[in-house]
Amino acid sequence: MVGKDAYNAYGTKVMKSVKLGKIIGVCWRTKGSLISKDGRVSPRNAFYYIIDDGWGPEKAFLRQCREIKAR
């Protein structure tokens, strides 16, 4: 999946058509571990895609793999 584009897996047709960015990595996060710079934590043990939305790797964000459709 690394190198593919990330799209929402759920929501309206319009929401599913919005490209979120390029998948640049995958990581495992345990429940309660930090998943964002603003203090959000993982609600469950899960794999996350690391997504670069075009602002560079230092601005990349995490989204649970089950929430993303890779194309």
C-alpha positions in Angstrom: 0.0 0.0 0.0 3.0 2.3 0.5 3.2 4.6 -2.5 -0.5 4.5 -3.3 -3.0 7.4 -2.9 -5.3 7.4 0.2 -9.0 8.0 0.0 -11.7 7.8 2.6 -13.2 4.3 2.8 -16.5 5.5 4.3 -18.9 8.3 3.8 -20.7 9.9 0.9 -19.6 9.4 -2.7 -18.1 12.9 -2.6 -16.1 12.1 0.6 -14.8 8.9 -0.9 -13.6 10.7 -4.0 -11.3 13.2 -2.1 -7.7 12.2 -2.3 -6.1 12.6 1.2 -2.5 12.2 0.1 0.1 9.6 -0.6 0.7 6.7 1.8 4.3 6.9 2.9 4.3 4.3 5.6 2.4 2.0 7.9 2.8 1.7 11.7 1.2 -0.2 14.6 -0.2 1.9 17.5 -1.4 0.4 20.8 -4.6 1.6 22.5 -3.9 4.9 24.3 -0.7 5.7 22.3 -0.2 9.1 20.8 -1.3 9.5 17.1 -1.2 13.2 16.6 0.7 16.3 17.7 -2.5 17.7 19.2 -2.7 15.0 21.8 -5.2 12.5 20.2 -4.6 8.9 21.2 -5.4 5.6 19.5 -8.8 4.3 20.5 -7.7 0.7 19.9 -4.7 -1.4 18.9 -4.5 -0.9 15.2 -2.4 -0.4 12.1 -2.3 3.1 10.8 -1.3 4.6 7.4 1.2 7.5 7.5 -0.2 9.9 4.9 1.6 12.8 3.3 -0.9 15.3 2.1 1.6 17.3 0.0 3.1 19.4 2.8 6.0 17.1 3.4 6.8 14.2 5.7 7.1 16.4 8.7 3.4 17.3 8.3 2.2 13.7 7.7 -0.7 12.4 9.6 -2.0 9.0 10.7 -5.3 7.3 9.8 -6.4 3.8 10.8 -6.0 1.5 7.8 -9.6 0.4 8.1 -10.7 4.0 7.4 -8.7 4.3 4.2 -9.1 2.9 0.7 -5.7 2.7 -1.1 -5.7 3.2 -4.9 
